[in-house]
Amino acid sequence: MKTKETRKEKLSHVLLIKKCHCCGELNEGRREMERCQGCNKSFLPSNYFSKVHAKNSLEYQQLFAHSHELHEDDIVKGLGVIW
Protein backbone atom coordinates (compact mmCIF):
# COMPACT_ATOMS: atom_id res chain seq x y z
CA MET A 1 0.00 0.00 0.00
CA LYS A 2 1.34 3.39 -0.97
CA THR A 3 1.43 5.99 1.77
CA LYS A 4 0.44 9.52 0.90
CA GLU A 5 3.37 11.89 1.41
CA THR A 6 2.46 15.00 3.39
CA ARG A 7 3.24 18.49 2.13
CA LYS A 8 5.80 18.94 4.90
CA GLU A 9 7.61 15.75 3.88
CA LYS A 10 7.68 16.87 0.24
CA LEU A 11 9.08 20.26 1.21
CA SER A 12 11.82 18.68 3.32
CA HIS A 13 13.19 17.04 0.15
CA VAL A 14 13.72 20.35 -1.68
CA LEU A 15 17.44 20.94 -2.19
CA LEU A 16 19.19 24.23 -2.94
CA ILE A 17 22.31 24.10 -5.08
CA LYS A 18 24.44 27.22 -5.35
CA LYS A 19 27.60 27.66 -7.38
CA CYS A 20 30.24 29.99 -5.95
CA HIS A 21 31.03 32.82 -8.37
CA CYS A 22 34.61 32.98 -7.06
CA CYS A 23 35.91 29.38 -6.92
CA GLY A 24 33.16 27.45 -8.75
CA GLU A 25 32.38 25.14 -5.79
CA LEU A 26 28.88 23.62 -5.84
CA ASN A 27 27.23 24.09 -2.43
CA GLU A 28 24.13 22.08 -1.45
CA GLY A 29 21.71 22.40 1.43
CA ARG A 30 18.14 22.60 2.65
CA ARG A 31 18.72 26.21 3.73
CA GLU A 32 20.41 29.01 1.83
CA MET A 33 24.15 28.95 2.29
CA GLU A 34 25.77 31.91 4.01
CA ARG A 35 29.31 30.99 2.90
CA CYS A 36 30.98 28.88 0.24
CA GLN A 37 32.17 25.51 1.54
CA GLY A 38 35.20 25.73 -0.76
CA CYS A 39 36.65 29.23 -0.39
CA ASN A 40 34.55 30.63 2.51
CA LYS A 41 33.31 33.55 0.35
CA SER A 42 30.18 35.21 1.81
CA PHE A 43 26.91 34.88 -0.09
CA LEU A 44 23.98 37.29 -0.05
CA PRO A 45 20.54 35.77 0.57
CA SER A 46 18.40 35.10 -2.50
CA ASN A 47 15.95 37.83 -3.39
CA TYR A 48 18.02 40.14 -1.19
CA PHE A 49 16.92 43.47 -2.64
CA SER A 50 13.22 42.81 -2.17
CA LYS A 51 13.79 41.97 1.51
CA VAL A 52 14.27 44.48 4.31
CA HIS A 53 17.92 45.32 4.93
CA ALA A 54 18.97 43.97 8.28
CA LYS A 55 20.10 46.27 11.08
CA ASN A 56 22.18 43.67 12.94
CA SER A 57 23.76 40.26 12.36
CA LEU A 58 20.85 38.27 13.82
CA GLU A 59 18.36 39.96 11.49
CA TYR A 60 20.75 39.40 8.58
CA GLN A 61 20.98 35.65 9.32
CA GLN A 62 17.17 35.46 9.30
CA LEU A 63 17.12 36.73 5.69
CA PHE A 64 18.48 33.34 4.54
CA ALA A 65 15.46 31.23 3.65
CA HIS A 66 14.79 27.50 3.87
CA SER A 67 14.53 25.71 0.54
CA HIS A 68 10.73 25.39 0.67
CA GLU A 69 10.35 29.17 1.16
CA LEU A 70 11.99 30.04 -2.17
CA HIS A 71 10.59 30.09 -5.67
CA GLU A 72 12.62 29.58 -8.83
CA ASP A 73 12.30 33.32 -9.63
CA ASP A 74 14.04 34.19 -6.33
CA ILE A 75 17.43 32.80 -7.30
CA VAL A 76 20.09 34.17 -9.64
CA LYS A 77 20.01 32.18 -12.89
CA GLY A 78 23.29 30.35 -13.51
CA LEU A 79 24.40 30.50 -9.85
CA GLY A 80 21.61 28.70 -8.06
CA VAL A 81 18.93 26.07 -8.60
CA ILE A 82 16.08 24.57 -6.57
CA TRP A 83 16.13 20.82 -7.06
N, C-alpha and C positions, 0 to 999 in steps of 0.2 A: 504494500500500500504506500502510495506516495504521500509524503507529508507536505502540507502547504507552508511555504516559507513566508515568514512575516516580513513586513516592510522594514522593520529594524534589522532583521538578519540580512536582507538584501543590501541595505545601506552599509552594513559593516564590511561588505565585500568590495566596496568601491575603493580603488587604489589611485593615488595621485603619483604621477611620474613627472619629474622636473629635471631638465638638463641644465647644468651649470653653464652660463655664458662665458665663464673664464677658463675652466679646465676641461669642460665637456663631460664631466661625471654625470651619470644618470642616478638620480636620487628618487627613492620610492618610499611611500608612507601612506597612512590612513589620515594623516593631518598634514597641513602645509608645512614644508620644511622651512626652518628659520635660517639654516646654514647649509652649505654644501658639505657632504660627507667626505669629499676628496680634498678640496683646498681650503675649506672653512670660510669661504666667501659668504657674506650676509646676503639673504634674499629679502625682497619686499613681499608683503602678502599679496595674493592675487586680488584684482579689483581694488587696488590700494587707493586710487584717486577718487573713487566714489564712496569710500568709507571716511569716517571722521578721523582726522589726524590725532594721534594719541598725545597726551600731555606728559605721560610718564612711561616707564618701561613695562609696568604691569598692563596698562591699557594697550600698549603697542603689541605685547604678546597675545592679547585677546583678539587682535585683528586677524591672526592666522586661523583660518577656518578648518573644520573637519571636512573630509572628502565628500560626505553626503550634503554638505551645505553649499557646495559650489556647482555652478552650471558651466557647460563647455564655453560659453561666451565670457566667462570670468577669467580665463587663463590666457596668457600670451601665446599666440600660435607659434609653433616651432620650438618653444622652450618648455611647454608643459602639456600634459594630457591627462584626462580622467579615464581610467580604464575599468 
